[in-house]
């Protein structure tokens, strides 16, 4: 699954703020779609993989670019 480029902290915060504005406006689908563009922190990705499983990532489409940078491109399959 393709991943977005690395985001700066300011870009992450701006995207999250924009997503919350969409949620407050009642557009939950756009909120979810936008939130998934923000890289999931590696520690949360690892916990989700261990507790929820690989299917979670293949089904939901979260941005895993930071986890891949920290753990390697094949971390999900290991």
Buried (B, 14 or more C-beta within 10 A) or exposed (E): EEBBEEBEEEBBEEBBEBBEEBBEEEBEEBBBEBBBBBBBEBEEBBEBBEEEEEEEBEEEEBBBBBBBBEBEEEBBEE
